[in-house]
Amino acid sequence: QQHQQQQQQQQQRSPQVPAPQATHNGNSPKSPIKSMINDAATLNNIHLTRISSPEHLSSLPPEFLTNDAERPLLHVDEAGHEYHYYLNPMQKSVFFILLVEMLERFSFYGINYTTTAYLTGEYNDDWNADMPSILASSYVSISTAVAYTTPFIGAMLADNILGEYLTMISATLMCYIPGLTLIALTTIPDFLGSEFNLTAIRWGLLVLWPVGTGAVKACVNVFGAKQFHPILQSSLIESYYVNFYMCINIGALTGGIVVPVLAQWSVTVAYFVPVCMLGIGVLLFVSGTSRYVRPKPKHDARYFVREIAAYCGGGRRSKRDRDARIKPSPMGSKVGILTILRLSGLVVPFNVAYAQMSTTFIVQGSVMTNFGILDAPMMNNVDALSILAFGYIIGNVIYPELARRGIKIPTTHKFALGSMFGALAVGCAIITDYQIHRAYEERGEAISVLWQVFPYFLIGMGEIFAVSAAYELAFTVAPAKMKTVASAANLFMVGGFPNVCCIMLYKLCRPWFLNDRGEAHIHKLEDYASARVVNYFWLLEGIALCGVVINLLPPIKEWVASVEEAAAETVKSPMSTPNIRKNLIQRRKSRELQQGNGAAETDEETPLVRAQKHASYLKYGDGPDLNKFGSMRAGPSMKKKGGGSASQNPSSLPSQVRNKLLTHAEDATR
């Protein structure tokens, strides 16, 4: 009877598993227990964190399944909220998120790649800001720094008030699109005044546009990752981030081609194209609303205001909050924001080199001869092409092959490889600089802009290892409540802090950017030839090489590995909150009253551990004694609202029942 009840309940919760049917040759029916035993033999070969096909559902306990055939995977968070997941979220929902990210990056990089040339007057001699090259580079660095610092604002809004979905839409409509529009309006002569409106360009370039893109940037990659089941599909997140980064570069590639080409003809038309593309992206993103898993914010507006006031010194914290910050709970956040900043700080040397693509590399390329329509801003597309080609090979060939062989590249080695490619890129820029001076001194001519293919290509190869690994690391090690804030911290170290470093380096190295007249206007060949920009590149070379050495140090490798292991253990363990602890205590007392002190621990075990113990129990007898702290958990409660508790689905059976089931399974096998 117990076997029949379990079989009926399995059929109700997992309709994909067919009911036992008699065979045509008159043999005994196919037993689900036989199937379970067969599954037990191969249970360790099934990657329970890579569930993506209907065949995998039969190996899952009912607590992970829904009655929804389209979204069969269930997750219950610590607040009791249920979320249903697709088996293939990449095609069902993530596609829309990747699409809007691609269009957003089209808009961002289309403007970012051309801003330095626009501010120095490359596109229109009669209507421009007439900025020196070093000042235009500083504007771009400031804008980028703001864009990669303001994700903290988007993260706090997403985690505490609005959620990722509403934060992305609000930031786009209130800041991003208005900022792009204001930048585009400055390109129209006399539209915002008889002289070039520097106030408008500052508000658009340094405030609205970077704040909007920063808020979106903090949420979009996390929102995409949250479309995957946090346990059953956690191993698919690595491939998602590779695809995510490739979509970034598809957008960067198309934006880096379309906008610079149009700018050579009309900078006004070129700058209004990103506005339209971003508007289309918002419409497409909204069209996929019904497909998204939209986790609710962990807190409310009052908590948000209280936290801000406390951080600013104007609020009070409870004694428990103060003690938690001094002595955090072992089941709480083992990885805080400071740890995320330190981890992401390991890629700062590479990102300092990366930041030169839209600044000093553009300045260097502006004194080189165009190759057809290829000018200095368009050379940024070599970076995107490098990522698309090399990223495909890494994400779809090398990483899967290493995974099949059980080999995983340490995260710090990925960072070291990225920094090494960054150092090689800067080395190519140094060689190019010497060639510029040599050609000018010998023939008075400029060299081709194609010389910049090598540094951009190498920077792209470095991005695949350094930046994509930093995205993945920040998401995987961050606690569930801090995913978006961790993403913001990572973005700050990837783009914000490196550009702040670049701004300080520009000020410290300003004499190297002056021509023989003491002016910072070096976008002409004769002025550039009299400057000493190559000294700045040598400084960058030393910074990138330091990144290689630091990430290869054994203590750094061991520290990062320990953080990853601690975070993985936190994910595998149940979340500990006062309510959860109270419920566990109550259930324990109830069992002790009903069954005595030797009660089973089924209620505190997780579905995956119960499934493994059950399979082992049926085949070999008593399995290993695993406790909850080494288990994986979908949430504090594995039951559906209004449904029965987990204890109603026993995961282990008495020995006499087990022997009968084994006999039945053996008969079915024969």
N, C-alpha and C positions, 0 to 999 in steps of 0.2 A: 504493500500500500504506500509506503514511504517512497519507494522508487517510482510508482505511478504518479504520485503527487508532484514529485520533482520533475518528472518528464512532462507533465501537463503544464506546469508553470514555466518550464524552459520553452515550450512551444508558444505560449502566450507572449513571453517577453522577447523571443527571437523567432519571428515568423519565417526567417530565411532558412531555419533548420527544418527539414522535412520530417514529418511524423513517420514512425516505423511502418513499413509496408511489407506484405508477404511477397516473396520472390515468385517468379513465374515457374520455377522448377520444383516448387513445393517445399523447399528448404525452410528452415526457421527464419523468422523475420530478422531484419538487420537491427541489432540492438544498439541503442545509444550508448550503453555502457561499453560495448566493444569499441565504438568510435572514440569514447573517452579514453580507453586504454591505449588505443592506437595514437591518439593525440598525446597521451602522456609520454609515449616513447619519443615523440618528436617535439615535445613542448619547449625544450631548451633551444631547438633549432628555429622556432618561430619567434621573430622579433616582436615582442609584445608592445614595443613603442613605435611600431611602423605599421599599424593597422590601416589598410587602404583598399581592401577588396572584400566582397561578401564572404569569401571562403574563410577569412580570418574570424568572422563573427562567431562561428561555432566553438572556438577555443576560448571565448570570453564568458565570464560569469554574468548572470542576469543583471547584476547591479550596474553594469556598464552599458546596458542596452535599453533602447526605447521601443515604443510601439510604432514609431515613425519609420517606414521603410526608406524614405528619402534621406532622413537624418538619423541613422540607427545608433549613434554613439552618444552616451549620456555622461555628463559631468555635473556634479553638485558641489558648489563652493561652500565655504565655511558658514555663510549666512543662510544656507538652505536653498539658494537659487539654482534652478536647473537650466542647463544649456544643452542643446542638441547639436551634434556636429555631423557634417558630411563625411563620407568615406574618402572622397576626393575633393577636399576644399580648394585645391589649386584651380580646378576647372569650374567649380560651382560659385565661389565667392571671392577668392583671392584674386582672380582674374581682373575684377573691377578695380580692386585696390592697386594692383600693379599698373593698370592702365592709367589711373589718375596720377599715380606717382610718375609715370613716364611723361605725361603731359605737363605736370608741374615742373619736372626737371628740364623739359624743353623750354619752359618760360624762364626758369631761373638761370640756366646756363646760357641761353640766348642773350640775356641781358648782361650776365656776369662776364662772359668772354669779350664783350665789345665795349664795356664801360670805360676801361682805360683809354682805348682809342677814341671813344666819343668825347671824353672830357678833355683830351689834349688837342682835339680839333682835327682828327684824321679824316672824318667823314664829311665835314662841312667847314671850310675855312672862314666863311662869313658869319656863321652862327654856331658858337660853341662856348664852353666855359673857359677856354684858354688857360688850362691848368698846367703847371710843370709836371713832368713825368713822375717825379717822386711824390707830389701831392695827389695826383690821380691814382697812383698805386696805393697811397695811404687811404684814400676814400674807399677803394675797393676792399682793402683789408679791414677797414672799420666796418663796412657793410657786412662782410662775411663774418667777422667776429660777432656782430650783433645777431646775425642770422643763426649762428651756432651757440649763442648764449641764451637767447630768449626761449629755447625749448623748455627751460625750467618753468616758464609761465604756462605754456601749453600743457606741460606735464602735471602741474598742480591743478589746473582746471579739469583735465581729463580724469585724474585719479580721485578728485574730491567732489566735483560738482557736476560736470557735463558728460564725462565719458569721452572716449577717443572720437567717436563718430560726430557728435555735435561740436566738439572742439575744432575738428578739422573744417567743418562747414562754416562755423562762425569766424574763425581766423581768416579763411579764404575770402569771405564776403566783406568783412569789416576792415581788413588790413591789406591782404595780399593783392587783390584785384585793384583796390583804390591806389595802392602804392605804384603798381605797374602803370596804371593809367596816368598818374601824375608825372612819372618819368617820361612817358611817351609824349605828354603834352609839352614838356620842355623842349622837344625837338622841333616844334612848330614855331617858326620865326614870328615874333611880335604877338603871339597868342596870350602869353602871361606877362606881357610888358614889352616895352621898347628895347630893353636889354635882357640878356640871358638871365633867367630867374634862378639865382643860386639858392634862394630860400626853398623854392619848390623842389629843386634837385636834392637838397639836403633832406627835406621831409620825405620825399619818395624813396631816395636811395639809402638813407641812413636810418630811417625810422619805420615807415609803414611796410615797405617791401620786406626788409629783413625780419621784422617782428612777425609778419604773416607767415613767411616761409619757415621761420623757426618754430612757431606753434604747430604748423602742419608737420614739419619734419620730426618733431618729438613723438607724434601719435601714429603716423602712417605705417611705419615698419612694425610697431608693436601691435597695431590693430590688425595687420595682416597675419602676424604670428599667432594672435589669439583666435584665429579662425581654425586652428588645429587643436585637436584634443590635447590638453596639457600633459597627459600621461601616455595615452595609447598612440599618439602621433608625434611625440616629442622628438623622435629621431628624424622626422621629415623637416624640421625647422632649419637644419643646416642647408639643405637643398633650397628651401624657400629663400633664405637670405642670399644665396648665390644668385638665384633668379631675380630677387629684388634688386640686387646691385647691378645685374645686367640690364634690367629695365631702366634703372637710373641712367645708365650710359647709353641706352637706345635714345632716351629723351635728350641727353646731353649731346649725342651725336647729331640728331636731326636738328635740334635747336642751334647747335654750333655750326651747322652748314647753312640752314635757311636764313637765320637772322644776319650773320655777317655778309652773306651774298646780297641780301636785300639792302643792307646798310650801305654797301658800295654804290647802290643806285638811289635809294631814298631811306635815310635813317628813320624818318617818321613812319613810313610803312613798316619797316623792319621792327620797330618797337611796339607797334600796335598788334602785330601778329601774336606775341606771347599773351597779350590780354585776351584775345579771342580763344587761343588754345586752352588757357586755364579755365575760361568760362565753359568750354565744351567738356573739360575734365570734371568740373563740378556737376554738370548735368548727368554725365555717365556714372559718376560715383553715387549720386542720389538714386539713379535708376536701379541700382543693385541693393537698395536698402533692405528689402525683404529677405535677402539671402545671407545677411551678415549675422554672426554671433556678436552680440553687443553686451559684454559684461557690464554690470552696473557699477558705478563708482563705489569705492570702499567706504567713503565717508560722505558727509553732507557739507553744506555751506558754513554752518556754525563751526564745525571742526576746522574747516579751511581758514576761517577768520581767526580762530583761536590759535592755530599753529603759526600763522603769519605774525600775530601779535606777540606770541611767545618768542619767536625767533628774533623779532625786533626789540625785545626787551620790555614790551608793554603789557604782557599778559602773565598769567600765573599757570604754573604746572602743578599737577598733583604730585604727591610724594611718590606714587607708583610710577608716574611718567619720568620723574627725575631719576629714580632708582633704575628704571629700565634703560635709560641712556647711559648710566654709569656701569651697570651690570646687566647686560641684555640677557633675556631668557635663552636657554640653550635651544629651545624649539622655536624661537623667534627669528628675526632677521640675522643670519650669520654674515650676511654681506650688506654693509651699509653704503651710503652714498660716497663716503670718503674712500672706501675700498674700491668702488667703481671708478672713481676719479684716478686712483693710483694705478689700477689695472689699465685703464684707457690711456693714462699718461705714458705708458710704454711705447705708444705709437706716435707720440708728439714729435720726435725727431724726423720721422718720415713725413708727417703732415706739414712740418715747416718747409720741407722741400716741395711737397705737393702744392702748397699755397703760392708758389712762384709761378704756376701755370697762368694765372690770370693777372699777374703783376709784372715781375721782372722779365719773365720769358716773353711777355707781350712787348715790353720796352725793347728787349733785345731784337725781337723779330721785326719791330717797326722800322729798323734801319737796314733791313735785308730786302732784296728784290722779290716781288711776288712771282709765283709760278702759276701763270694763268690767273684764275680767280682765287687761288690760294694765297691768303695773306696771313699776317701774324695771328689774328683771332681765330681763323679757321684751322690753324695747326693744332688747336686744342682737341680737334676731332680725332687726331691720331691716338690720343689717350683713350678716347671712347672705343675706337676700333680695336685697340690693344686689349681692352677689358672684355669686349664682346668675344673676340677670338680666343684669347687666353683663358677668360672666365668660363667659356663653354668647355674647353678641354679640362680645366681643373674641376669644375662642378659635375660634369657628366662622364668623365673618363677616369681621371686620376683619383679623385676622392672616392668614388664607388669601388674602384679596383683596390685601393688601400683598405677600404672597409671590409671587402670580401676576404682579404688576407689578414684581417684583424690588426691592421696597422693604423695608428692615429698620430698625425703630426702634432707635437706639442704646440700649444698656443704661442708660447714665447718664440719658438722656432719660426712660426709663421710671421710673427712681428719682425724677427731678425731678417728673414728673407725680404720682407717688404722694405725695411730700412736699407738693405743692401742694394736693392733695385733703385731706391731713391738716391743713394750715393752714386750709383752708376749714371743715373740721369743727370745729376748735377755735374758729374765729371764730363759728360758729353756737352753740357752747356759751357763748361770751362774751355773745352777744345774749340767749340763754336766761337766763343768770344775771341780766342787767340786768332782764329781764322779771319774774323771780321777786321781786327787790327792789321793783320798781315796783308790782306787784300787791299785795304785802304792805303797802307804805307807804300806798297809796291806799285799798285796800279791806280789808286784813287777810286776803286770800284767797290760795290757792295756784293756780298755773296748771296746765293739763293736761300730763300726761306726754308727749302727742303732740308737744310742742315739741322733743323729743329725736329725732324722726324724721330731721331734717336732719343733725345731726352723725354719727349712726350710718350713714346712707346714704352720706355722703361718705367716711367712713372705709372702707367697703366698696369703693368705687370706687378708693380709693388702694391698697388691698391687692392688687387685680388687677395693677396696674402694679409696685408696689414689692416686695411679698413674693414673689409667684410668680416674678417676674424674678430675685430673689435666689436662690431655690431652683434655678432653671434654671442661673444663672451658676455657682453653687458646684459643681454636678454636672458641667457641661460643661468647666470649666477645670481641675478637679482631675485629677491623674494617676490611672491605673487602680488603683494600690495604695492610694490615699488617698480613695476616693469616700466611704466612710462617715465617716471622720474629717473630711473637708471638709464633709459634711452637718452634723456635730456643731458644727463651727466656725461654720457659717452660722446654725444654730439658736441658738447662744450670742449672736451679734450681733443676731439677729432678736428673741429673747425674753429671754435671760438678761441681757445687758448693759443694754438699755433699762430693764428693771425694777430693776436695781441703781441706775441713774441716778434712777429714780423714787423709790426708797427714800431716797436722799441728798437729793433735792429736797423730799420730805416733811419731813425733819428741818430742812433749811434754811428752809423756808417754813412751819414749824409755827405761827408766830403768826397766819398768815392763816386757819388752820383752827380758831381758838379763838372761842368765843362771848363775849358781853359779861361773862360770869362767869369767864372764863379757863379754861373747860373745853373738851375736844375732842369732846364729844358734840354733834354738829350734825345729827343725823338728824331733828330736829324743825324745823318751818318757822321758828318764832321764833328758834331758836338759829342756824339757817343764815343768816337775814336779818341777824344781827348779826356774822357772820363776813365775811371778805374773800377768799373762794375765787376771785373773779374775777381777783384779782391773779395767782394761780397759773396761771389759764388764759392770761393775757397773756404770762406767761413761756413757756408751752408754744407759744404762737403764734410767738414769736420763734425758738424752737428749730426749729419746722417750716419757717419761712421760710429759715432758714440752710441747711436741707437742700436746698431748691429752688436756692438760689444756688450752693452747692458743686457740685451735680451738673450745673449748666449751664456751669461753667467749662471752657473748651477744654482746658487741660492735664489735667483729670480725665477728660474724655471720651477724649482720646488715650491716656492711660495704661491705662484699662480696655480700650480697643480693642486696644492692643498686647498686653495679657495674654491676651485672647481669641484673638488671632492666634497667639501663641506656643503656647498650649495646643492649638489646632487643628493646628498643625504637628507638635506632639509626638504627637498621636493619629495623624496621617497617616504618621508615621515608625515604623520598626520599633523595638521596645524593645531597648535595648542593655544586655546583661549579660555577664559574663565568659564564660559558656557559649556564648551566641550569637556573641560575637566570635570565640571559639575555633573554633566550627563554621564560621563564614564564612571564617576564615583557612585551615582545613583544606580546605574545598571549593575555595577559590581556588587553593591549591597543587596540588590534584588535577587541576583543569582545566588548569592551566599545564603539568603533566607530560604530560597526554593530548593537549591541543590546541595548546599553545604560549601565548605571552603574549597573543595576541589572542582569547582565549576570550570567549564570550558571557557576559553578566551575567544570564542568565535566572534562576539560582537566587536571586539577591539581589533580583529584582524581585517585586513583589506581583501577585496575581491581577488586580486591577482595572487596573493599569498594563499588564500583559501583554495583557489583553483589548483595551484601547484601542489599544495599539501594533499588535496583530495585525490589528484591523479597518482601521486606517490603512495598515498595511503591505500588506494585500491590495488596497486600493483605490488608494492613491497611491504605493506604494513605501515606502522607509524613512521611518518616522515620527520624531517628535522624540526626542531622546536624553534620557530622563528617568532620574535616578538614584534610589536608594532613599530618600533623605532628603526627597523631595517626594512620596512615594507613600503609599497607604493600605495597612494591613496587618492581617490577621485574627489574626496570631500569628507567632511566630518560625519555626514549621514549618507549611507548608501541606499537609502530607500526613497521611493517616490513619495511626493506629498500625498498624505492620505492613505498610503499603502502600508504594507506590513513591514516589520523591521527586518534587518539582515538576519537575525537569528531564526526567522521562519524559513530560511533557505539553508539548511545545515550543510556545511562543507565537508563534514566527516561523518562516518557511519560506524555503528557498532561492528565488532569483528564478525559476529554471526551473520549480520546482514551483508557485510562486505564479502564474506565467503560465498554466500548465495549468489550475489551479483557476479562475482568472478566466475562461478560455475556456469551461470547463465551466459556470460560473455564467451566462455570457452566453447560452450555448446553452439552458440551462434557462429563462432569462428569455424568450427568443424562443419 
